Amino acid sequence: MDFTLPHFNFSYIFSPEGLFIISSGIFISYLFYSFLRNHFKWSFISFFVFVPLSVFFVVKDERTTLVKKIEEKAERSGDINLLRHLSRIYEYEGDITSAIKTYMKIIQVDPTDEDTLLKLAIIFAQMGNFDLSLHIIQNILKSNPSNVIAKHLYDVLTKAKSGEEEGKKKNIGEEK
């Protein structure tokens, strides 16, 4: 299983948009310098605040552009590796809905991909949907009973589900 993410090319910093944003940061820091000439320390600090902030926004915009390019290429080619990278990027960014949709696309291409099925099971378990997660793991174990990770995850989820049911029963008993 390959866990490498695509490397980001920072050449976008030298594009017209990137240069505009960075030069704007330098200009704003110059304005602060001109207003705070008597306080060299503050004008000096402003340079080290606004310029890195402008670089951050350029890199963030580059990241968004890169994700869009990967999305387009993955849609056109149906390449499972690109879809895996894309789903990891979505997870890293906290966009779980898009990650699930991307994992589902992988399952449509290769319904027996155990790594993707396990990842979906873990995501659904983290969301609290133990039934769906257990169903996915049971399907994995039907096709590959020797999958150690699926066995362990099945044990953990059955314990978690039974603990959740006991907690519900206890709460119902306390309400009476």
Backbone as CSV, one residue per row, in Angstrom:
resi,resn,N_x,N_y,N_z,CA_x,CA_y,CA_z,C_x,C_y,C_z
1,MET,0.844,-1.166,0.000,0.000,0.000,0.000,0.896,1.238,0.000
2,ASP,0.652,2.152,-0.896,1.473,3.339,-1.063,0.815,4.509,-0.347
3,PHE,1.517,5.091,0.640,0.950,6.180,1.420,1.563,7.536,1.084
4,THR,2.228,7.666,-0.044,2.853,8.938,-0.378,1.834,9.879,-1.002
5,LEU,1.925,11.122,-0.621,1.077,12.157,-1.208,1.854,12.843,-2.322
6,PRO,1.151,13.428,-3.271,1.868,14.130,-4.334,2.643,15.309,-3.759
7,HIS,3.825,15.557,-4.298,4.636,16.674,-3.836,4.095,17.961,-4.433
8,PHE,4.131,19.021,-3.629,3.613,20.296,-4.084,4.720,21.076,-4.777
9,ASN,4.407,21.633,-5.914,5.350,22.418,-6.684,5.122,23.880,-6.327
10,PHE,6.116,24.509,-5.762,5.960,25.879,-5.314,6.252,26.890,-6.420
11,SER,6.239,26.456,-7.672,6.472,27.376,-8.779,5.327,28.379,-8.904
12,TYR,4.183,28.071,-8.280,3.045,28.987,-8.336,3.380,30.312,-7.658
13,ILE,4.342,30.285,-6.744,4.745,31.514,-6.063,5.249,32.535,-7.087
14,PHE,5.868,32.056,-8.159,6.440,32.954,-9.158,5.486,33.236,-10.316
15,SER,4.252,32.797,-10.202,3.255,33.131,-11.215,2.811,34.577,-10.991
16,PRO,2.111,35.178,-11.944,1.660,36.567,-11.753,0.797,36.748,-10.502
17,GLU,-0.089,35.777,-10.244,-0.945,35.897,-9.059,-0.116,35.802,-7.785
18,GLY,0.809,34.849,-7.769,1.644,34.665,-6.587,2.526,35.867,-6.322
19,LEU,3.127,36.395,-7.374,3.978,37.576,-7.211,3.163,38.776,-6.756
20,PHE,1.930,38.892,-7.245,1.072,39.996,-6.820,0.767,39.897,-5.328
21,ILE,0.422,38.706,-4.869,0.082,38.539,-3.455,1.300,38.810,-2.580
22,ILE,2.452,38.281,-2.960,3.656,38.489,-2.152,4.081,39.953,-2.176
23,SER,4.024,40.587,-3.349,4.388,42.007,-3.408,3.396,42.850,-2.617
24,SER,2.136,42.447,-2.564,1.161,43.154,-1.726,1.550,43.039,-0.262
25,GLY,1.995,41.859,0.148,2.449,41.683,1.530,3.643,42.560,1.841
26,ILE,4.576,42.656,0.897,5.748,43.517,1.100,5.318,44.978,1.157
27,PHE,4.384,45.378,0.292,3.899,46.758,0.286,3.203,47.095,1.606
28,ILE,2.379,46.185,2.095,1.695,46.430,3.372,2.718,46.552,4.496
29,SER,3.742,45.702,4.475,4.763,45.811,5.523,5.526,47.133,5.393
30,TYR,5.727,47.633,4.152,6.368,48.934,3.962,5.490,50.050,4.532
31,LEU,4.168,49.944,4.308,3.267,50.947,4.880,3.371,50.958,6.401
32,PHE,3.418,49.793,6.998,3.580,49.730,8.445,4.913,50.352,8.858
33,TYR,5.947,50.096,8.069,7.256,50.673,8.370,7.192,52.191,8.317
34,SER,6.519,52.737,7.297,6.459,54.194,7.165,5.660,54.827,8.300
35,PHE,4.645,54.132,8.801,3.864,54.674,9.912,4.558,54.454,11.255
36,LEU,5.348,53.431,11.342,5.981,53.083,12.612,7.495,53.274,12.567
37,ARG,7.944,54.298,11.857,9.381,54.523,11.702,10.090,54.686,13.040
38,ASN,9.420,55.325,13.963,10.036,55.553,15.269,10.152,54.263,16.070
39,HIS,9.352,53.282,15.694,9.367,51.998,16.399,9.889,50.935,15.438
40,PHE,11.201,50.925,15.271,11.812,50.022,14.293,11.448,48.568,14.569
41,LYS,11.377,48.229,15.840,11.082,46.838,16.193,9.739,46.409,15.609
42,TRP,8.715,47.241,15.744,7.384,46.878,15.249,7.329,46.868,13.727
43,SER,8.018,47.799,13.098,8.011,47.805,11.632,8.774,46.604,11.094
44,PHE,9.830,46.214,11.777,10.602,45.036,11.380,9.771,43.765,11.556
45,ILE,9.047,43.690,12.648,8.191,42.525,12.911,7.067,42.450,11.886
46,SER,6.528,43.604,11.482,5.433,43.585,10.505,5.873,42.953,9.190
47,PHE,7.139,43.158,8.812,7.646,42.529,7.589,7.601,41.007,7.720
48,PHE,7.967,40.518,8.894,7.989,39.075,9.104,6.614,38.499,9.425
49,VAL,5.616,39.342,9.439,4.240,38.856,9.591,3.538,38.854,8.237
50,PHE,3.583,39.961,7.531,2.809,40.087,6.296,3.386,39.287,5.134
51,VAL,4.685,39.220,5.008,5.275,38.462,3.902,5.005,36.964,4.059
52,PRO,5.255,36.369,5.235,4.901,34.939,5.362,3.412,34.674,5.195
53,LEU,2.568,35.600,5.654,1.128,35.422,5.449,0.791,35.411,3.965
54,SER,1.416,36.292,3.204,1.129,36.316,1.766,1.625,35.037,1.097
55,VAL,2.784,34.522,1.520,3.278,33.256,0.970,2.327,32.127,1.339
56,PHE,1.811,32.146,2.573,0.856,31.121,3.002,-0.370,31.113,2.101
57,PHE,-0.907,32.291,1.787,-2.095,32.341,0.941,-1.798,31.863,-0.477
58,VAL,-0.610,32.136,-0.969,-0.240,31.659,-2.302,-0.156,30.141,-2.302
59,VAL,0.495,29.571,-1.290,0.648,28.115,-1.214,-0.707,27.452,-1.015
60,LYS,-1.572,28.072,-0.209,-2.908,27.516,0.001,-3.690,27.507,-1.316
61,ASP,-3.570,28.567,-2.083,-4.239,28.627,-3.380,-3.658,27.586,-4.330
62,GLU,-2.338,27.380,-4.253,-1.706,26.362,-5.095,-2.221,24.977,-4.724
63,ARG,-2.400,24.738,-3.441,-2.901,23.439,-2.979,-4.304,23.190,-3.527
64,THR,-5.150,24.200,-3.472,-6.503,24.072,-4.005,-6.463,23.783,-5.502
65,THR,-5.598,24.478,-6.216,-5.457,24.249,-7.656,-4.978,22.832,-7.933
66,LEU,-4.032,22.353,-7.127,-3.508,20.998,-7.304,-4.589,19.952,-7.062
67,VAL,-5.398,20.144,-6.022,-6.482,19.201,-5.733,-7.481,19.177,-6.885
68,LYS,-7.796,20.340,-7.447,-8.721,20.383,-8.585,-8.151,19.651,-9.794
69,LYS,-6.846,19.805,-10.031,-6.218,19.105,-11.155,-6.261,17.594,-10.944
70,ILE,-5.992,17.159,-9.718,-6.040,15.721,-9.420,-7.458,15.201,-9.589
71,GLU,-8.458,15.982,-9.137,-9.861,15.581,-9.300,-10.200,15.390,-10.777
72,GLU,-9.826,16.363,-11.593,-10.139,16.287,-13.024,-9.463,15.093,-13.677
73,LYS,-8.196,14.893,-13.363,-7.461,13.781,-13.968,-8.017,12.437,-13.497
74,ALA,-8.383,12.349,-12.224,-8.942,11.101,-11.692,-10.300,10.808,-12.315
75,GLU,-11.108,11.842,-12.537,-12.416,11.650,-13.163,-12.263,11.142,-14.597
76,ARG,-11.296,11.712,-15.307,-11.090,11.312,-16.700,-10.512,9.907,-16.819
77,SER,-9.532,9.607,-15.996,-8.815,8.343,-16.175,-9.389,7.195,-15.351
78,GLY,-10.021,7.495,-14.226,-10.507,6.436,-13.345,-9.363,5.685,-12.677
79,ASP,-8.192,6.316,-12.595,-7.007,5.704,-11.997,-7.207,5.548,-10.490
80,ILE,-7.103,4.319,-10.018,-7.339,4.038,-8.602,-6.302,4.727,-7.721
81,ASN,-5.054,4.770,-8.142,-4.021,5.415,-7.324,-4.289,6.904,-7.157
82,LEU,-4.722,7.565,-8.221,-5.080,8.982,-8.103,-6.265,9.164,-7.163
83,LEU,-7.241,8.273,-7.278,-8.398,8.365,-6.386,-7.982,8.150,-4.930
84,ARG,-7.044,7.239,-4.696,-6.547,7.026,-3.326,-5.859,8.278,-2.795
85,HIS,-5.001,8.880,-3.623,-4.335,10.119,-3.209,-5.359,11.203,-2.905
86,LEU,-6.340,11.308,-3.761,-7.368,12.323,-3.587,-8.149,12.102,-2.296
87,SER,-8.503,10.861,-2.010,-9.247,10.584,-0.780,-8.406,10.887,0.451
88,ARG,-7.103,10.620,0.401,-6.226,10.950,1.533,-6.122,12.459,1.718
89,ILE,-6.073,13.187,0.614,-6.028,14.648,0.707,-7.308,15.158,1.359
90,TYR,-8.454,14.623,0.931,-9.721,15.038,1.534,-9.747,14.728,3.028
91,GLU,-9.267,13.556,3.402,-9.232,13.213,4.825,-8.324,14.162,5.587
92,TYR,-7.171,14.462,5.027,-6.224,15.366,5.676,-6.838,16.748,5.870
93,GLU,-7.601,17.188,4.890,-8.236,18.499,4.981,-9.495,18.479,5.841
94,GLY,-9.955,17.282,6.235,-11.145,17.186,7.074,-12.441,17.130,6.295
95,ASP,-12.364,16.950,4.997,-13.555,16.867,4.152,-13.946,15.389,4.022
96,ILE,-14.573,14.855,5.063,-14.884,13.429,5.139,-15.916,13.028,4.085
97,THR,-16.875,13.896,3.802,-17.896,13.580,2.805,-17.261,13.333,1.436
98,SER,-16.362,14.213,1.031,-15.684,14.021,-0.258,-14.782,12.792,-0.226
99,ALA,-14.168,12.525,0.919,-13.322,11.330,1.039,-14.158,10.071,0.863
100,ILE,-15.331,10.039,1.483,-16.210,8.871,1.355,-16.651,8.701,-0.097
101,LYS,-17.030,9.807,-0.749,-17.438,9.722,-2.160,-16.307,9.181,-3.025
102,THR,-15.095,9.618,-2.747,-13.948,9.154,-3.527,-13.673,7.681,-3.256
103,TYR,-13.771,7.266,-1.992,-13.601,5.846,-1.679,-14.674,5.005,-2.366
104,MET,-15.885,5.526,-2.452,-16.956,4.797,-3.139,-16.652,4.649,-4.634
105,LYS,-16.032,5.671,-5.226,-15.636,5.559,-6.634,-14.595,4.458,-6.811
106,ILE,-13.686,4.341,-5.842,-12.683,3.272,-5.908,-13.365,1.914,-5.834
107,ILE,-14.361,1.800,-4.953,-15.091,0.538,-4.794,-15.857,0.207,-6.077
108,GLN,-16.372,1.224,-6.774,-17.054,0.965,-8.043,-16.091,0.398,-9.078
109,VAL,-14.849,0.879,-9.074,-13.854,0.382,-10.025,-13.356,-1.000,-9.610
110,ASP,-13.074,-1.170,-8.306,-12.554,-2.444,-7.797,-13.293,-2.805,-6.508
111,PRO,-14.401,-3.554,-6.603,-15.207,-3.872,-5.418,-14.496,-4.749,-4.387
112,THR,-13.378,-5.353,-4.748,-12.679,-6.235,-3.810,-11.469,-5.572,-3.157
113,ASP,-11.318,-4.281,-3.301,-10.173,-3.569,-2.727,-10.322,-3.508,-1.206
114,GLU,-9.618,-4.404,-0.522,-9.767,-4.534,0.930,-9.279,-3.304,1.680
115,ASP,-8.207,-2.687,1.220,-7.692,-1.497,1.900,-8.721,-0.371,1.908
116,THR,-9.366,-0.166,0.783,-10.379,0.885,0.693,-11.600,0.525,1.531
117,LEU,-12.000,-0.734,1.492,-13.137,-1.161,2.310,-12.834,-0.988,3.793
118,LEU,-11.619,-1.335,4.215,-11.239,-1.142,5.618,-11.241,0.338,5.987
119,LYS,-10.742,1.171,5.087,-10.731,2.609,5.356,-12.155,3.146,5.503
120,LEU,-13.054,2.692,4.631,-14.460,3.098,4.752,-15.056,2.616,6.069
121,ALA,-14.749,1.384,6.451,-15.266,0.847,7.710,-14.780,1.681,8.889
122,ILE,-13.526,2.073,8.856,-12.982,2.898,9.942,-13.653,4.265,9.971
123,ILE,-13.847,4.862,8.810,-14.501,6.175,8.763,-15.923,6.082,9.302
124,PHE,-16.672,5.065,8.865,-18.044,4.925,9.352,-18.074,4.647,10.850
125,ALA,-17.107,3.890,11.355,-17.041,3.635,12.796,-16.748,4.926,13.552
126,GLN,-15.860,5.754,13.021,-15.555,7.029,13.659,-16.759,7.956,13.653
127,MET,-17.612,7.801,12.655,-18.827,8.609,12.581,-19.924,8.047,13.481
128,GLY,-19.688,6.866,14.069,-20.665,6.262,14.967,-21.603,5.285,14.298
129,ASN,-21.404,5.006,13.032,-22.262,4.079,12.300,-21.638,2.677,12.361
130,PHE,-21.778,2.034,13.539,-21.151,0.733,13.769,-21.773,-0.365,12.912
131,ASP,-23.081,-0.278,12.667,-23.745,-1.326,11.885,-23.181,-1.405,10.462
132,LEU,-23.078,-0.262,9.807,-22.542,-0.244,8.447,-21.074,-0.675,8.436
133,SER,-20.341,-0.216,9.419,-18.932,-0.584,9.522,-18.774,-2.089,9.713
134,LEU,-19.576,-2.677,10.590,-19.522,-4.124,10.809,-19.937,-4.888,9.556
135,HIS,-20.920,-4.377,8.839,-21.358,-5.021,7.597,-20.216,-5.055,6.573
136,ILE,-19.515,-3.949,6.438,-18.388,-3.889,5.500,-17.299,-4.878,5.913
137,ILE,-17.005,-4.921,7.202,-15.951,-5.821,7.683,-16.361,-7.280,7.516
138,GLN,-17.634,-7.574,7.742,-18.099,-8.951,7.531,-17.936,-9.363,6.067
139,ASN,-18.202,-8.452,5.149,-17.999,-8.754,3.722,-16.522,-8.997,3.409
140,ILE,-15.649,-8.231,4.041,-14.212,-8.451,3.842,-13.822,-9.832,4.357
141,LEU,-14.327,-10.180,5.540,-13.972,-11.472,6.136,-14.562,-12.644,5.356
142,LYS,-15.696,-12.430,4.674,-16.248,-13.495,3.828,-15.316,-13.786,2.656
143,SER,-14.772,-12.729,2.068,-13.897,-12.928,0.909,-12.468,-13.301,1.313
144,ASN,-12.034,-12.845,2.485,-10.672,-13.142,2.942,-10.688,-13.362,4.456
145,PRO,-10.987,-14.581,4.912,-11.076,-14.844,6.351,-9.749,-14.691,7.096
146,SER,-8.649,-14.635,6.393,-7.352,-14.526,7.066,-6.876,-13.081,7.233
147,ASN,-7.713,-12.107,6.913,-7.335,-10.704,7.045,-7.283,-10.331,8.527
148,VAL,-6.078,-10.183,9.054,-5.868,-9.941,10.483,-6.429,-8.585,10.906
149,ILE,-6.251,-7.586,10.078,-6.735,-6.240,10.414,-8.254,-6.241,10.504
150,ALA,-8.906,-6.886,9.561,-10.370,-6.945,9.569,-10.864,-7.708,10.799
151,LYS,-10.186,-8.791,11.163,-10.574,-9.548,12.360,-10.468,-8.682,13.606
152,HIS,-9.340,-7.994,13.738,-9.143,-7.136,14.909,-10.173,-6.009,14.944
153,LEU,-10.396,-5.391,13.815,-11.373,-4.306,13.742,-12.776,-4.815,14.053
154,TYR,-13.086,-6.017,13.597,-14.389,-6.614,13.890,-14.551,-6.804,15.397
155,ASP,-13.519,-7.326,16.059,-13.574,-7.513,17.512,-13.756,-6.186,18.241
156,VAL,-12.995,-5.194,17.834,-13.082,-3.882,18.479,-14.464,-3.274,18.291
157,LEU,-14.996,-3.364,17.076,-16.301,-2.756,16.802,-17.442,-3.494,17.487
158,THR,-17.363,-4.815,17.577,-18.425,-5.541,18.292,-18.412,-5.173,19.765
159,LYS,-17.220,-5.003,20.350,-17.141,-4.567,21.751,-17.676,-3.151,21.905
160,ALA,-17.325,-2.280,20.980,-17.804,-0.896,21.042,-19.312,-0.835,20.873
161,LYS,-19.835,-1.636,19.964,-21.279,-1.644,19.736,-22.008,-2.197,20.951
162,SER,-21.491,-3.265,21.553,-22.146,-3.820,22.744,-22.065,-2.830,23.900
163,GLY,-20.949,-2.110,24.011,-20.836,-1.081,25.040,-21.804,0.058,24.808
164,GLU,-22.021,0.411,23.551,-22.980,1.464,23.219,-24.394,1.024,23.566
165,GLU,-24.725,-0.233,23.269,-26.059,-0.745,23.571,-26.279,-0.835,25.077
166,GLU,-25.248,-1.241,25.825,-25.366,-1.283,27.282,-25.565,0.111,27.843
167,GLY,-24.858,1.087,27.269,-25.021,2.471,27.710,-26.419,2.989,27.449
168,LYS,-27.008,2.612,26.315,-28.383,3.023,26.014,-29.357,2.383,26.993
169,LYS,-29.147,1.091,27.281,-30.024,0.405,28.237,-29.916,1.041,29.610
170,LYS,-28.695,1.399,29.999,-28.479,2.021,31.301,-29.174,3.377,31.361
171,ASN,-29.082,4.157,30.282,-29.739,5.463,30.233,-31.252,5.316,30.280
172,ILE,-31.783,4.306,29.601,-33.230,4.074,29.623,-33.655,3.676,31.030
173,GLY,-32.855,2.841,31.697,-33.156,2.420,33.067,-33.119,3.591,34.034
174,GLU,-32.231,4.543,33.837,-32.137,5.712,34.710,-33.305,6.661,34.500
175,GLU,-33.866,6.696,33.297,-34.977,7.598,33.008,-36.260,7.137,33.679
176,LYS,-36.386,5.815,33.920,-37.619,5.291,34.520,-37.692,5.625,35.938
